[in-house]
């Protein structure tokens, strides 16, 4: 998408909770990402692996 003043964020559905959100990272909304981070565990590790696969690791 172009980076200009005419572009807008489009709401998308979170794959985890089903809520509509403007911010999603690898399909999860900000609330779910926060919950995953606080809980830790296998679901968080799987999400982190997806993030690294899509965006690369630094």
PyMOL Python script that loads the backbone (N, CA, C, O; Angstrom):
from pymol import cmd

cmd.read_pdbstr("""\
ATOM      1  N   UNK A   1       0.845  -1.176   0.000  1.00  0.00           N
ATOM      2  CA  UNK A   1       0.000   0.000   0.000  1.00  0.00           C
ATOM      3  C   UNK A   1       0.889   1.236   0.000  1.00  0.00           C
ATOM      4  O   UNK A   1       1.949   1.252   0.625  1.00  0.00           O
ATOM      5  N   UNK A   2       0.456   2.247  -0.691  1.00  0.00           N
ATOM      6  CA  UNK A   2       1.229   3.486  -0.796  1.00  0.00           C
ATOM      7  C   UNK A   2       1.314   4.188   0.547  1.00  0.00           C
ATOM      8  O   UNK A   2       0.379   4.146   1.345  1.00  0.00           O
ATOM      9  N   UNK A   3       2.438   4.829   0.783  1.00  0.00           N
ATOM     10  CA  UNK A   3       2.644   5.573   2.024  1.00  0.00           C
ATOM     11  C   UNK A   3       2.383   7.052   1.739  1.00  0.00           C
ATOM     12  O   UNK A   3       3.317   7.827   1.537  1.00  0.00           O
ATOM     13  N   UNK A   4       1.122   7.429   1.725  1.00  0.00           N
ATOM     14  CA  UNK A   4       0.752   8.821   1.471  1.00  0.00           C
ATOM     15  C   UNK A   4      -0.447   9.209   2.332  1.00  0.00           C
ATOM     16  O   UNK A   4      -0.968   8.386   3.085  1.00  0.00           O
ATOM     17  N   UNK A   5      -0.874  10.445   2.221  1.00  0.00           N
ATOM     18  CA  UNK A   5      -1.966  10.946   3.056  1.00  0.00           C
ATOM     19  C   UNK A   5      -3.329  10.391   2.692  1.00  0.00           C
ATOM     20  O   UNK A   5      -4.275  10.567   3.460  1.00  0.00           O
ATOM     21  N   UNK A   6      -3.471   9.731   1.554  1.00  0.00           N
ATOM     22  CA  UNK A   6      -4.763   9.208   1.152  1.00  0.00           C
ATOM     23  C   UNK A   6      -4.998   7.772   1.603  1.00  0.00           C
ATOM     24  O   UNK A   6      -6.121   7.282   1.492  1.00  0.00           O
ATOM     25  N   UNK A   7      -3.980   7.082   2.105  1.00  0.00           N
ATOM     26  CA  UNK A   7      -4.167   5.702   2.538  1.00  0.00           C
ATOM     27  C   UNK A   7      -4.761   5.664   3.945  1.00  0.00           C
ATOM     28  O   UNK A   7      -4.473   6.517   4.784  1.00  0.00           O
ATOM     29  N   UNK A   8      -5.584   4.666   4.177  1.00  0.00           N
ATOM     30  CA  UNK A   8      -6.217   4.499   5.480  1.00  0.00           C
ATOM     31  C   UNK A   8      -6.042   3.063   5.956  1.00  0.00           C
ATOM     32  O   UNK A   8      -5.838   2.146   5.160  1.00  0.00           O
ATOM     33  N   UNK A   9      -6.126   2.891   7.258  1.00  0.00           N
ATOM     34  CA  UNK A   9      -6.063   1.550   7.823  1.00  0.00           C
ATOM     35  C   UNK A   9      -7.403   0.864   7.593  1.00  0.00           C
ATOM     36  O   UNK A   9      -8.457   1.488   7.713  1.00  0.00           O
ATOM     37  N   UNK A  10      -7.358  -0.399   7.270  1.00  0.00           N
ATOM     38  CA  UNK A  10      -8.572  -1.163   7.044  1.00  0.00           C
ATOM     39  C   UNK A  10      -8.752  -2.162   8.179  1.00  0.00           C
ATOM     40  O   UNK A  10      -7.829  -2.914   8.491  1.00  0.00           O
ATOM     41  N   UNK A  11      -9.924  -2.179   8.799  1.00  0.00           N
ATOM     42  CA  UNK A  11     -10.160  -3.131   9.882  1.00  0.00           C
ATOM     43  C   UNK A  11     -10.113  -4.565   9.359  1.00  0.00           C
ATOM     44  O   UNK A  11     -10.618  -4.865   8.277  1.00  0.00           O
ATOM     45  N   UNK A  12      -9.500  -5.436  10.145  1.00  0.00           N
ATOM     46  CA  UNK A  12      -9.411  -6.849   9.802  1.00  0.00           C
ATOM     47  C   UNK A  12      -9.728  -7.674  11.037  1.00  0.00           C
ATOM     48  O   UNK A  12      -9.593  -7.195  12.163  1.00  0.00           O
ATOM     49  N   UNK A  13     -10.141  -8.894  10.828  1.00  0.00           N
ATOM     50  CA  UNK A  13     -10.539  -9.767  11.927  1.00  0.00           C
ATOM     51  C   UNK A  13      -9.339 -10.528  12.477  1.00  0.00           C
ATOM     52  O   UNK A  13      -8.536 -11.071  11.718  1.00  0.00           O
ATOM     53  N   UNK A  14      -9.225 -10.563  13.790  1.00  0.00           N
ATOM     54  CA  UNK A  14      -8.170 -11.316  14.472  1.00  0.00           C
ATOM     55  C   UNK A  14      -8.452 -12.807  14.302  1.00  0.00           C
ATOM     56  O   UNK A  14      -9.582 -13.255  14.494  1.00  0.00           O
ATOM     57  N   UNK A  15      -7.421 -13.574  13.942  1.00  0.00           N
ATOM     58  CA  UNK A  15      -7.600 -15.012  13.744  1.00  0.00           C
ATOM     59  C   UNK A  15      -7.729 -15.759  15.067  1.00  0.00           C
ATOM     60  O   UNK A  15      -8.156 -16.914  15.086  1.00  0.00           O
ATOM     61  N   UNK A  16      -7.367 -15.118  16.166  1.00  0.00           N
ATOM     62  CA  UNK A  16      -7.412 -15.783  17.469  1.00  0.00           C
ATOM     63  C   UNK A  16      -8.732 -15.541  18.187  1.00  0.00           C
ATOM     64  O   UNK A  16      -9.366 -16.486  18.654  1.00  0.00           O
ATOM     65  N   UNK A  17      -9.157 -14.261  18.280  1.00  0.00           N
ATOM     66  CA  UNK A  17     -10.352 -13.939  19.068  1.00  0.00           C
ATOM     67  C   UNK A  17     -11.563 -13.552  18.226  1.00  0.00           C
ATOM     68  O   UNK A  17     -12.686 -13.530  18.731  1.00  0.00           O
ATOM     69  N   UNK A  18     -11.346 -13.246  16.949  1.00  0.00           N
ATOM     70  CA  UNK A  18     -12.445 -12.899  16.071  1.00  0.00           C
ATOM     71  C   UNK A  18     -12.877 -11.439  16.127  1.00  0.00           C
ATOM     72  O   UNK A  18     -13.814 -11.052  15.429  1.00  0.00           O
ATOM     73  N   UNK A  19     -12.213 -10.616  16.946  1.00  0.00           N
ATOM     74  CA  UNK A  19     -12.549  -9.200  17.030  1.00  0.00           C
ATOM     75  C   UNK A  19     -11.981  -8.460  15.825  1.00  0.00           C
ATOM     76  O   UNK A  19     -10.949  -8.846  15.277  1.00  0.00           O
ATOM     77  N   UNK A  20     -12.661  -7.400  15.420  1.00  0.00           N
ATOM     78  CA  UNK A  20     -12.174  -6.557  14.331  1.00  0.00           C
ATOM     79  C   UNK A  20     -11.190  -5.557  14.915  1.00  0.00           C
ATOM     80  O   UNK A  20     -11.480  -4.930  15.934  1.00  0.00           O
ATOM     81  N   UNK A  21     -10.026  -5.398  14.284  1.00  0.00           N
ATOM     82  CA  UNK A  21      -8.979  -4.518  14.793  1.00  0.00           C
ATOM     83  C   UNK A  21      -8.259  -3.839  13.640  1.00  0.00           C
ATOM     84  O   UNK A  21      -8.208  -4.364  12.527  1.00  0.00           O
ATOM     85  N   UNK A  22      -7.705  -2.665  13.918  1.00  0.00           N
ATOM     86  CA  UNK A  22      -6.894  -1.964  12.926  1.00  0.00           C
ATOM     87  C   UNK A  22      -5.456  -2.438  12.965  1.00  0.00           C
ATOM     88  O   UNK A  22      -4.760  -2.381  11.951  1.00  0.00           O
ATOM     89  N   UNK A  23      -4.995  -2.907  14.122  1.00  0.00           N
ATOM     90  CA  UNK A  23      -3.629  -3.388  14.275  1.00  0.00           C
ATOM     91  C   UNK A  23      -3.639  -4.904  14.379  1.00  0.00           C
ATOM     92  O   UNK A  23      -4.266  -5.474  15.271  1.00  0.00           O
ATOM     93  N   UNK A  24      -2.940  -5.546  13.459  1.00  0.00           N
ATOM     94  CA  UNK A  24      -2.761  -6.995  13.503  1.00  0.00           C
ATOM     95  C   UNK A  24      -1.332  -7.303  13.118  1.00  0.00           C
ATOM     96  O   UNK A  24      -0.778  -6.700  12.199  1.00  0.00           O
ATOM     97  N   UNK A  25      -0.746  -8.242  13.822  1.00  0.00           N
ATOM     98  CA  UNK A  25       0.591  -8.722  13.474  1.00  0.00           C
ATOM     99  C   UNK A  25       0.482 -10.232  13.333  1.00  0.00           C
ATOM    100  O   UNK A  25       0.155 -10.936  14.289  1.00  0.00           O
ATOM    101  N   UNK A  26       0.756 -10.713  12.142  1.00  0.00           N
ATOM    102  CA  UNK A  26       0.634 -12.120  11.786  1.00  0.00           C
ATOM    103  C   UNK A  26      -0.733 -12.650  12.234  1.00  0.00           C
ATOM    104  O   UNK A  26      -0.836 -13.718  12.838  1.00  0.00           O
ATOM    105  N   UNK A  27      -1.775 -11.876  11.924  1.00  0.00           N
ATOM    106  CA  UNK A  27      -3.146 -12.310  12.140  1.00  0.00           C
ATOM    107  C   UNK A  27      -3.735 -12.055  13.510  1.00  0.00           C
ATOM    108  O   UNK A  27      -4.945 -12.188  13.691  1.00  0.00           O
ATOM    109  N   UNK A  28      -2.907 -11.688  14.487  1.00  0.00           N
ATOM    110  CA  UNK A  28      -3.413 -11.491  15.848  1.00  0.00           C
ATOM    111  C   UNK A  28      -3.531 -10.004  16.162  1.00  0.00           C
ATOM    112  O   UNK A  28      -2.683  -9.209  15.757  1.00  0.00           O
ATOM    113  N   UNK A  29      -4.597  -9.628  16.894  1.00  0.00           N
ATOM    114  CA  UNK A  29      -4.797  -8.232  17.286  1.00  0.00           C
ATOM    115  C   UNK A  29      -3.883  -7.886  18.465  1.00  0.00           C
ATOM    116  O   UNK A  29      -3.290  -8.770  19.082  1.00  0.00           O
ATOM    117  N   UNK A  30      -3.780  -6.613  18.762  1.00  0.00           N
ATOM    118  CA  UNK A  30      -2.922  -6.150  19.850  1.00  0.00           C
ATOM    119  C   UNK A  30      -3.279  -6.760  21.195  1.00  0.00           C
ATOM    120  O   UNK A  30      -2.395  -7.086  21.987  1.00  0.00           O
ATOM    121  N   UNK A  31      -4.574  -6.915  21.454  1.00  0.00           N
ATOM    122  CA  UNK A  31      -5.006  -7.506  22.730  1.00  0.00           C
ATOM    123  C   UNK A  31      -4.549  -8.952  22.855  1.00  0.00           C
ATOM    124  O   UNK A  31      -4.072  -9.369  23.911  1.00  0.00           O
ATOM    125  N   UNK A  32      -4.696  -9.710  21.782  1.00  0.00           N
ATOM    126  CA  UNK A  32      -4.265 -11.112  21.816  1.00  0.00           C
ATOM    127  C   UNK A  32      -2.750 -11.219  21.935  1.00  0.00           C
ATOM    128  O   UNK A  32      -2.242 -12.100  22.628  1.00  0.00           O
ATOM    129  N   UNK A  33      -2.031 -10.332  21.267  1.00  0.00           N
ATOM    130  CA  UNK A  33      -0.572 -10.352  21.367  1.00  0.00           C
ATOM    131  C   UNK A  33      -0.150 -10.088  22.811  1.00  0.00           C
ATOM    132  O   UNK A  33       0.755 -10.746  23.325  1.00  0.00           O
ATOM    133  N   UNK A  34      -0.802  -9.130  23.462  1.00  0.00           N
ATOM    134  CA  UNK A  34      -0.505  -8.852  24.867  1.00  0.00           C
ATOM    135  C   UNK A  34      -0.810 -10.050  25.754  1.00  0.00           C
ATOM    136  O   UNK A  34      -0.019 -10.396  26.632  1.00  0.00           O
ATOM    137  N   UNK A  35      -1.946 -10.678  25.526  1.00  0.00           N
ATOM    138  CA  UNK A  35      -2.328 -11.856  26.312  1.00  0.00           C
ATOM    139  C   UNK A  35      -1.334 -12.986  26.095  1.00  0.00           C
ATOM    140  O   UNK A  35      -0.909 -13.636  27.050  1.00  0.00           O
ATOM    141  N   UNK A  36      -0.958 -13.222  24.831  1.00  0.00           N
ATOM    142  CA  UNK A  36       0.015 -14.272  24.532  1.00  0.00           C
ATOM    143  C   UNK A  36       1.336 -14.008  25.247  1.00  0.00           C
ATOM    144  O   UNK A  36       1.941 -14.922  25.807  1.00  0.00           O
ATOM    145  N   UNK A  37       1.779 -12.750  25.225  1.00  0.00           N
ATOM    146  CA  UNK A  37       3.042 -12.396  25.860  1.00  0.00           C
ATOM    147  C   UNK A  37       3.021 -12.591  27.357  1.00  0.00           C
ATOM    148  O   UNK A  37       4.000 -13.048  27.945  1.00  0.00           O
ATOM    149  N   UNK A  38       1.900 -12.243  27.981  1.00  0.00           N
ATOM    150  CA  UNK A  38       1.791 -12.402  29.436  1.00  0.00           C
ATOM    151  C   UNK A  38       1.694 -13.861  29.839  1.00  0.00           C
ATOM    152  O   UNK A  38       2.241 -14.259  30.867  1.00  0.00           O
ATOM    153  N   UNK A  39       1.001 -14.664  29.038  1.00  0.00           N
ATOM    154  CA  UNK A  39       0.831 -16.080  29.360  1.00  0.00           C
ATOM    155  C   UNK A  39       2.065 -16.901  28.999  1.00  0.00           C
ATOM    156  O   UNK A  39       2.344 -17.928  29.617  1.00  0.00           O
ATOM    157  N   UNK A  40       2.805 -16.431  27.983  1.00  0.00           N
ATOM    158  CA  UNK A  40       3.950 -17.223  27.520  1.00  0.00           C
ATOM    159  C   UNK A  40       3.464 -18.529  26.938  1.00  0.00           C
ATOM    160  O   UNK A  40       2.369 -18.577  26.377  1.00  0.00           O
ATOM    161  N   UNK A  41       4.217 -19.558  27.049  1.00  0.00           N
ATOM    162  CA  UNK A  41       3.782 -20.879  26.634  1.00  0.00           C
ATOM    163  C   UNK A  41       3.964 -21.164  25.160  1.00  0.00           C
ATOM    164  O   UNK A  41       4.586 -20.399  24.422  1.00  0.00           O
ATOM    165  N   UNK A  42       3.399 -22.291  24.755  1.00  0.00           N
ATOM    166  CA  UNK A  42       3.573 -22.801  23.400  1.00  0.00           C
ATOM    167  C   UNK A  42       2.891 -21.924  22.352  1.00  0.00           C
ATOM    168  O   UNK A  42       3.432 -21.741  21.262  1.00  0.00           O
ATOM    169  N   UNK A  43       1.719 -21.380  22.662  1.00  0.00           N
ATOM    170  CA  UNK A  43       1.009 -20.545  21.692  1.00  0.00           C
ATOM    171  C   UNK A  43       1.813 -19.279  21.388  1.00  0.00           C
ATOM    172  O   UNK A  43       1.879 -18.845  20.239  1.00  0.00           O
ATOM    173  N   UNK A  44       2.423 -18.690  22.419  1.00  0.00           N
ATOM    174  CA  UNK A  44       3.269 -17.509  22.217  1.00  0.00           C
ATOM    175  C   UNK A  44       4.497 -17.861  21.388  1.00  0.00           C
ATOM    176  O   UNK A  44       4.868 -17.115  20.482  1.00  0.00           O
ATOM    177  N   UNK A  45       5.124 -18.982  21.688  1.00  0.00           N
ATOM    178  CA  UNK A  45       6.305 -19.418  20.946  1.00  0.00           C
ATOM    179  C   UNK A  45       5.965 -19.655  19.477  1.00  0.00           C
ATOM    180  O   UNK A  45       6.752 -19.312  18.594  1.00  0.00           O
ATOM    181  N   UNK A  46       4.806 -20.235  19.215  1.00  0.00           N
ATOM    182  CA  UNK A  46       4.382 -20.472  17.830  1.00  0.00           C
ATOM    183  C   UNK A  46       4.139 -19.148  17.108  1.00  0.00           C
ATOM    184  O   UNK A  46       4.523 -18.997  15.948  1.00  0.00           O
ATOM    185  N   UNK A  47       3.507 -18.192  17.783  1.00  0.00           N
ATOM    186  CA  UNK A  47       3.264 -16.882  17.183  1.00  0.00           C
ATOM    187  C   UNK A  47       4.592 -16.187  16.876  1.00  0.00           C
ATOM    188  O   UNK A  47       4.755 -15.616  15.798  1.00  0.00           O
ATOM    189  N   UNK A  48       5.532 -16.231  17.806  1.00  0.00           N
ATOM    190  CA  UNK A  48       6.857 -15.611  17.592  1.00  0.00           C
ATOM    191  C   UNK A  48       7.556 -16.238  16.389  1.00  0.00           C
ATOM    192  O   UNK A  48       8.196 -15.534  15.607  1.00  0.00           O
ATOM    193  N   UNK A  49       7.439 -17.537  16.239  1.00  0.00           N
ATOM    194  CA  UNK A  49       8.043 -18.207  15.086  1.00  0.00           C
ATOM    195  C   UNK A  49       7.411 -17.718  13.785  1.00  0.00           C
ATOM    196  O   UNK A  49       8.108 -17.537  12.787  1.00  0.00           O
ATOM    197  N   UNK A  50       6.095 -17.504  13.791  1.00  0.00           N
ATOM    198  CA  UNK A  50       5.416 -16.976  12.608  1.00  0.00           C
ATOM    199  C   UNK A  50       5.899 -15.563  12.291  1.00  0.00           C
ATOM    200  O   UNK A  50       6.120 -15.228  11.128  1.00  0.00           O
ATOM    201  N   UNK A  51       6.064 -14.737  13.320  1.00  0.00           N
ATOM    202  CA  UNK A  51       6.558 -13.355  13.133  1.00  0.00           C
ATOM    203  C   UNK A  51       7.957 -13.387  12.519  1.00  0.00           C
ATOM    204  O   UNK A  51       8.232 -12.671  11.557  1.00  0.00           O
ATOM    205  N   UNK A  52       8.827 -14.207  13.071  1.00  0.00           N
ATOM    206  CA  UNK A  52      10.199 -14.309  12.555  1.00  0.00           C
ATOM    207  C   UNK A  52      10.219 -14.813  11.125  1.00  0.00           C
ATOM    208  O   UNK A  52      11.027 -14.356  10.317  1.00  0.00           O
ATOM    209  N   UNK A  53       9.330 -15.758  10.801  1.00  0.00           N
ATOM    210  CA  UNK A  53       9.271 -16.284   9.435  1.00  0.00           C
ATOM    211  C   UNK A  53       8.800 -15.217   8.455  1.00  0.00           C
ATOM    212  O   UNK A  53       9.307 -15.132   7.337  1.00  0.00           O
ATOM    213  N   UNK A  54       7.834 -14.406   8.870  1.00  0.00           N
ATOM    214  CA  UNK A  54       7.300 -13.393   7.966  1.00  0.00           C
ATOM    215  C   UNK A  54       8.186 -12.156   7.852  1.00  0.00           C
ATOM    216  O   UNK A  54       8.373 -11.617   6.761  1.00  0.00           O
ATOM    217  N   UNK A  55       8.727 -11.710   8.978  1.00  0.00           N
ATOM    218  CA  UNK A  55       9.470 -10.452   8.986  1.00  0.00           C
ATOM    219  C   UNK A  55      10.975 -10.622   9.139  1.00  0.00           C
ATOM    220  O   UNK A  55      11.720  -9.654   8.989  1.00  0.00           O
ATOM    221  N   UNK A  56      11.436 -11.828   9.433  1.00  0.00           N
ATOM    222  CA  UNK A  56      12.854 -12.062   9.645  1.00  0.00           C
ATOM    223  C   UNK A  56      13.258 -11.788  11.085  1.00  0.00           C
ATOM    224  O   UNK A  56      12.543 -11.112  11.825  1.00  0.00           O
ATOM    225  N   UNK A  57      14.387 -12.308  11.464  1.00  0.00           N
ATOM    226  CA  UNK A  57      14.892 -12.127  12.828  1.00  0.00           C
ATOM    227  C   UNK A  57      16.070 -11.170  12.793  1.00  0.00           C
ATOM    228  O   UNK A  57      16.868 -11.180  11.855  1.00  0.00           O
ATOM    229  N   UNK A  58      16.167 -10.349  13.821  1.00  0.00           N
ATOM    230  CA  UNK A  58      17.294  -9.414  13.926  1.00  0.00           C
ATOM    231  C   UNK A  58      18.288  -9.901  14.939  1.00  0.00           C
ATOM    232  O   UNK A  58      19.306  -9.248  15.169  1.00  0.00           O
TER     233      UNK A  58
END
""", "prot")
cmd.dss("prot")
cmd.show_as("cartoon", "prot")
cmd.util.cbc("prot")
cmd.orient("prot")
